[in-house]
Amino acid sequence: MNDMVSVIMPSYNTANYISQTIESVLAQTYTNWELIIVDDCSTDRTDEIVKPYLNDSRIVYIKNDKNSGAA
């Protein structure tokens, strides 16, 4: 049995790097995972860059209503 692995990625103004990070998760040979991206009120283009990846049902994007910090 393959156990589900949850990858939780905090994000704040990561537009320059987030696609590389998501691609790294997608490139893993283990496929039973979910990627939860928690955006802490980014003011850059992070949500625009993440949007095309949301076609993969394993990727979830949550954008906080107010800046709360990574934890």
Legacy VTK file of the C-alpha trace (Angstrom):
# vtk DataFile Version 3.0
C-alpha trace
ASCII
DATASET POLYDATA
POINTS 71 float
0.000 0.000 0.000
1.289 3.479 -0.890
0.698 5.920 1.931
-0.384 9.453 1.032
2.325 12.065 1.519
1.264 15.658 2.142
3.706 18.358 1.107
2.828 21.674 2.738
4.478 24.655 1.093
4.260 28.079 2.742
4.530 30.889 0.226
4.946 34.662 0.345
5.928 36.584 -2.780
7.512 33.514 -4.359
6.616 34.253 -7.987
10.253 33.954 -9.051
10.678 30.482 -7.535
7.360 28.728 -7.022
7.145 27.093 -10.452
10.548 25.433 -9.879
9.360 24.196 -6.504
6.110 22.788 -7.882
7.970 21.172 -10.788
10.287 19.515 -8.278
7.326 17.906 -6.525
5.787 16.863 -9.860
9.076 15.218 -10.887
9.111 12.803 -7.947
8.784 9.126 -8.762
6.421 8.614 -5.823
2.982 9.644 -7.061
0.664 9.303 -4.056
1.067 12.827 -2.755
-0.798 16.074 -2.343
0.780 19.515 -2.482
-0.860 22.150 -0.327
0.393 25.642 -1.100
-0.472 28.185 1.590
0.008 31.709 0.265
0.375 34.297 3.009
-1.110 37.276 1.097
1.501 37.542 -1.642
1.518 40.848 -3.483
3.430 39.590 -6.521
2.246 37.260 -9.309
2.369 34.067 -7.230
-1.299 33.190 -7.778
-1.001 33.721 -11.554
1.939 31.323 -11.696
0.257 28.682 -9.528
-3.060 28.766 -11.427
-2.068 26.478 -14.363
-0.826 23.830 -11.921
-4.253 23.594 -10.298
-5.354 21.340 -13.157
-3.579 18.604 -11.201
-6.082 17.503 -8.552
-3.220 16.727 -6.162
-2.349 20.436 -5.889
-4.358 22.691 -3.579
-3.844 26.453 -3.336
-4.981 28.374 -0.267
-4.510 32.148 -0.074
-4.806 33.669 3.393
-7.094 36.670 3.869
-4.494 38.375 6.032
-0.752 37.995 6.479
-0.246 35.457 9.271
3.311 34.150 8.891
4.487 30.746 7.705
3.239 28.791 10.703
LINES 1 72
71 0 1 2 3 4 5 6 7 8 9 10 11 12 13 14 15 16 17 18 19 20 21 22 23 24 25 26 27 28 29 30 31 32 33 34 35 36 37 38 39 40 41 42 43 44 45 46 47 48 49 50 51 52 53 54 55 56 57 58 59 60 61 62 63 64 65 66 67 68 69 70
